[in-house]
Amino acid sequence: MKAIETTATINESGQLTLDQSLSVNKPQRVRIIILISEDGEPDPDETPTETVIEGIRQGLHEAFTGKTIPLSEMWEGIDAE
């Protein structure tokens, strides 16, 4: 069995419309799991805009003030297993 993750919209009639076509070679029945955010619950896969903007500001500040490290040193001390 193959898993495909995508996004979709549920309309007023309860019908599901995919945001993009799937690359499936032949018509077939599928099993679907639908994850629906409850009212006020943030999407766990989406970083809040304020957090993204703050990260960009911090990165620009560090770049402009020379608080950077060489790329060659970025992976020092990290052991991939």
Backbone as a chain_set.jsonl record, in Angstrom:
{"seq": "MKAIETTATINESGQLTLDQSLSVNKPQRVRIIILISEDGEPDPDETPTETVIEGIRQGLHEAFTGKTIPLSEMWEGIDAE", "coords": {"N": [[0.848, -1.177, 0.0], [0.494, 2.249, -0.737], [1.204, 5.523, 0.472], [-0.131, 8.781, 0.181], [0.209, 12.174, 0.743], [-1.726, 15.054, 0.822], [-3.517, 18.166, 0.351], [-6.88, 19.371, 0.806], [-10.251, 20.584, 0.222], [-13.313, 20.738, 1.971], [-16.527, 20.997, 0.848], [-19.765, 22.736, 1.173], [-21.567, 20.701, 0.84], [-20.344, 18.564, 1.893], [-18.54, 17.312, 0.279], [-15.34, 16.314, -0.909], [-12.667, 18.124, -2.297], [-9.709, 17.888, -3.953], [-6.678, 19.796, -3.676], [-4.733, 19.585, -5.615], [-4.126, 17.543, -8.508], [-3.74, 13.983, -8.323], [-1.015, 11.824, -9.055], [-1.87, 9.219, -10.307], [-2.046, 6.139, -11.934], [-4.264, 4.591, -12.764], [-7.863, 4.251, -12.497], [-9.136, 3.626, -9.25], [-10.269, 2.291, -6.094], [-9.805, 3.944, -2.954], [-8.467, 4.361, 0.395], [-9.166, 6.798, 2.817], [-7.906, 9.118, 5.149], [-8.943, 11.732, 7.083], [-7.899, 14.733, 8.457], [-9.079, 17.124, 10.563], [-8.964, 20.413, 11.672], [-9.976, 21.599, 14.827], [-12.234, 24.18, 15.957], [-10.45, 27.132, 16.402], [-8.137, 25.778, 16.86], [-4.745, 25.644, 16.126], [-3.053, 24.842, 13.035], [-0.881, 22.196, 13.191], [1.168, 21.839, 11.409], [1.803, 24.261, 10.376], [3.776, 27.075, 10.657], [3.409, 29.876, 12.735], [2.884, 33.142, 11.337], [4.06, 35.353, 12.638], [6.212, 34.173, 13.972], [7.778, 33.295, 11.852], [8.441, 35.742, 10.607], [9.897, 36.972, 12.687], [12.081, 35.221, 12.823], [13.26, 35.691, 10.33], [13.955, 38.39, 10.621], [15.838, 38.187, 12.728], [17.792, 36.588, 11.503], [18.638, 38.288, 9.396], [19.628, 40.431, 10.91], [21.78, 39.164, 12.232], [23.336, 38.513, 10.013], [23.963, 41.069, 8.946], [25.417, 42.163, 11.054], [27.599, 40.598, 11.192], [27.539, 38.291, 12.695], [27.938, 35.464, 12.089], [28.66, 32.031, 11.142], [31.188, 30.145, 9.485], [30.241, 28.087, 6.725], [31.587, 25.676, 6.552], [31.949, 25.014, 9.197], [29.492, 24.467, 10.248], [28.489, 21.831, 10.565], [30.133, 20.652, 12.408], [30.653, 18.576, 15.211], [28.224, 17.338, 15.022], [26.868, 14.214, 14.936], [25.823, 11.983, 12.68], [23.699, 9.223, 12.68]], "CA": [[0.0, 0.0, 0.0], [1.246, 3.49, -0.887], [0.576, 6.673, 1.126], [0.02, 10.081, -0.484], [-0.314, 13.257, 1.58], [-2.077, 16.242, 0.058], [-4.519, 18.982, 1.018], [-8.153, 19.42, 0.095], [-11.284, 21.416, 0.813], [-14.624, 20.117, 2.067], [-17.526, 22.024, 0.527], [-20.974, 22.769, 1.987], [-22.263, 19.419, 0.677], [-19.533, 17.521, 2.498], [-17.71, 16.668, -0.729], [-13.926, 16.626, -0.819], [-12.011, 18.533, -3.537], [-8.262, 17.947, -3.756], [-6.055, 21.028, -4.149], [-3.99, 19.263, -6.836], [-4.37, 16.198, -9.013], [-2.821, 12.932, -7.901], [-0.41, 11.118, -10.187], [-2.283, 7.822, -10.201], [-2.118, 5.632, -13.3], [-5.531, 3.965, -13.136], [-8.944, 4.443, -11.527], [-9.175, 2.6, -8.218], [-10.799, 2.726, -4.803], [-8.754, 4.308, -2.01], [-8.85, 4.635, 1.778], [-8.824, 8.19, 3.11], [-7.932, 9.601, 6.528], [-9.1, 13.189, 7.019], [-7.572, 15.426, 9.699], [-9.781, 18.402, 10.564], [-8.672, 21.255, 12.832], [-11.156, 22.036, 15.557], [-12.314, 25.642, 16.035], [-9.415, 27.814, 17.156], [-6.939, 24.945, 16.989], [-3.812, 25.953, 15.035], [-2.547, 23.732, 12.23], [0.444, 21.879, 13.738], [2.17, 21.86, 10.344], [1.986, 25.631, 9.889], [4.453, 27.968, 11.591], [2.734, 31.183, 12.761], [3.532, 34.197, 10.553], [4.9, 36.177, 13.511], [7.433, 33.417, 14.24], [8.569, 33.315, 10.616], [8.967, 37.108, 10.434], [10.934, 37.188, 13.704], [13.251, 34.447, 12.405], [13.886, 36.41, 9.211], [14.592, 39.596, 11.192], [17.014, 37.772, 13.48], [18.803, 36.153, 10.536], [19.179, 39.478, 8.719], [20.438, 41.169, 11.89], [23.037, 38.437, 12.416], [24.132, 38.631, 8.777], [24.464, 42.441, 8.823], [26.37, 42.472, 12.118], [28.731, 39.679, 11.091], [27.42, 37.196, 13.663], [27.714, 34.251, 11.315], [29.747, 31.066, 11.206], [31.451, 29.595, 8.157], [29.495, 26.889, 6.372], [32.413, 24.512, 6.839], [31.89, 24.71, 10.633], [28.117, 24.246, 10.673], [28.208, 20.447, 10.907], [31.073, 20.144, 13.411], [30.038, 18.117, 16.44], [26.973, 16.624, 14.766], [27.128, 12.847, 14.513], [24.667, 11.338, 12.059], [23.716, 7.766, 12.853]], "C": [[0.892, 1.238, 0.0], [0.481, 4.624, -0.205], [0.878, 7.938, 0.335], [-0.567, 11.128, 0.462], [-0.564, 14.467, 0.699], [-3.08, 17.049, 0.875], [-5.773, 19.041, 0.158], [-9.1, 20.349, 0.833], [-12.577, 20.619, 0.856], [-15.652, 21.208, 1.825], [-18.767, 21.883, 1.407], [-21.748, 21.455, 1.92], [-21.49, 18.264, 1.299], [-18.659, 16.777, 1.508], [-16.29, 17.199, -0.65], [-13.378, 16.99, -2.197], [-10.528, 18.678, -3.259], [-7.706, 19.249, -4.326], [-5.23, 20.805, -5.413], [-4.303, 17.834, -7.247], [-3.331, 15.231, -8.473], [-2.251, 12.252, -9.137], [-0.65, 9.618, -10.008], [-2.565, 7.324, -11.607], [-3.467, 5.07, -13.706], [-6.592, 4.264, -12.094], [-8.951, 3.295, -10.516], [-9.79, 3.162, -6.954], [-9.631, 2.994, -3.872], [-9.339, 4.422, -0.612], [-8.367, 6.033, 2.103], [-8.908, 8.436, 4.611], [-7.974, 11.118, 6.438], [-8.811, 13.776, 8.398], [-8.197, 16.818, 9.634], [-9.421, 19.165, 11.832], [-9.985, 21.637, 13.5], [-11.108, 23.553, 15.678], [-11.228, 26.211, 16.936], [-8.127, 27.027, 17.3], [-5.986, 25.248, 15.832], [-3.38, 24.686, 14.3], [-1.14, 23.416, 12.721], [1.543, 21.894, 12.688], [2.48, 23.264, 9.851], [2.618, 26.505, 10.97], [3.737, 29.315, 11.562], [3.561, 32.255, 12.037], [4.477, 35.037, 11.406], [6.241, 35.487, 13.8], [8.354, 33.434, 13.031], [9.219, 34.681, 10.429], [10.083, 37.388, 11.433], [12.207, 36.432, 13.346], [14.001, 35.119, 11.268], [14.609, 37.649, 9.732], [15.881, 39.233, 11.925], [18.133, 37.347, 12.532], [19.447, 37.321, 9.807], [20.076, 40.278, 9.658], [21.798, 40.496, 12.085], [23.931, 38.555, 11.179], [24.749, 40.028, 8.665], [25.502, 42.794, 9.879], [27.547, 41.501, 12.148], [28.689, 38.529, 12.083], [27.044, 35.906, 12.934], [28.869, 33.286, 11.539], [29.964, 30.512, 9.806], [30.672, 28.295, 7.939], [30.272, 25.627, 6.722], [32.352, 24.091, 8.313], [30.483, 24.335, 11.111], [27.842, 22.825, 11.154], [29.188, 19.863, 11.929], [30.335, 19.755, 14.675], [28.715, 17.407, 16.252], [27.316, 15.251, 14.235], [25.84, 12.244, 13.97], [24.771, 9.83, 12.218], [22.789, 7.128, 11.868]], "O": [[1.927, 1.262, 0.665], [-0.745, 4.684, -0.289], [2.002, 8.142, -0.123], [-1.698, 10.989, 0.927], [0.3, 14.856, -0.086], [-3.446, 16.646, 1.979], [-5.735, 18.796, -1.048], [-8.796, 20.836, 1.922], [-12.909, 19.909, -0.094], [-15.655, 22.229, 2.513], [-18.819, 21.018, 2.281], [-22.501, 21.13, 2.838], [-21.929, 17.115, 1.239], [-18.095, 15.734, 1.837], [-16.063, 18.374, -0.363], [-13.593, 16.257, -3.162], [-10.125, 19.492, -2.428], [-8.198, 19.749, -5.338], [-5.046, 21.732, -6.201], [-4.7, 17.015, -6.419], [-2.192, 15.608, -8.199], [-2.936, 12.122, -10.151], [0.241, 8.865, -9.615], [-3.239, 7.997, -12.386], [-3.791, 5.072, -14.894], [-6.268, 4.506, -10.931], [-8.792, 2.132, -10.887], [-9.829, 4.378, -6.765], [-8.586, 2.352, -3.98], [-10.551, 4.562, -0.445], [-7.266, 6.416, 1.704], [-9.862, 8.014, 5.265], [-7.126, 11.724, 5.783], [-9.41, 13.363, 9.391], [-7.873, 17.602, 8.742], [-9.552, 18.638, 12.937], [-10.971, 21.955, 12.836], [-10.044, 24.15, 15.517], [-11.102, 25.816, 18.095], [-7.133, 27.547, 17.806], [-6.377, 25.123, 14.671], [-3.348, 23.599, 14.877], [-0.275, 24.29, 12.674], [2.724, 21.954, 13.029], [3.341, 23.436, 8.987], [2.066, 26.657, 12.06], [3.48, 29.849, 10.483], [4.789, 32.264, 12.122], [5.566, 35.395, 10.96], [7.279, 36.145, 13.864], [9.569, 33.572, 13.17], [10.409, 34.77, 10.128], [11.103, 37.975, 11.073], [13.306, 36.95, 13.546], [15.231, 35.12, 11.243], [15.74, 37.926, 9.333], [16.901, 39.902, 11.758], [19.292, 37.706, 12.737], [20.664, 37.345, 9.619], [21.144, 40.745, 9.264], [22.833, 41.16, 12.101], [25.149, 38.682, 11.301], [25.926, 40.158, 8.329], [26.373, 43.629, 9.636], [28.395, 41.578, 13.037], [29.7, 37.858, 12.293], [25.97, 35.343, 13.144], [29.92, 33.665, 12.057], [29.018, 30.421, 9.023], [30.477, 27.51, 8.868], [29.688, 24.626, 7.14], [32.666, 22.947, 8.644], [30.308, 23.928, 12.259], [27.037, 22.635, 12.066], [29.077, 18.688, 12.279], [29.49, 20.505, 15.164], [28.135, 16.919, 17.223], [27.978, 15.126, 13.204], [24.884, 12.023, 14.714], [25.808, 9.235, 11.925], [22.658, 5.904, 11.847]]}, "num_chains": 1, "name": "protein.A"}
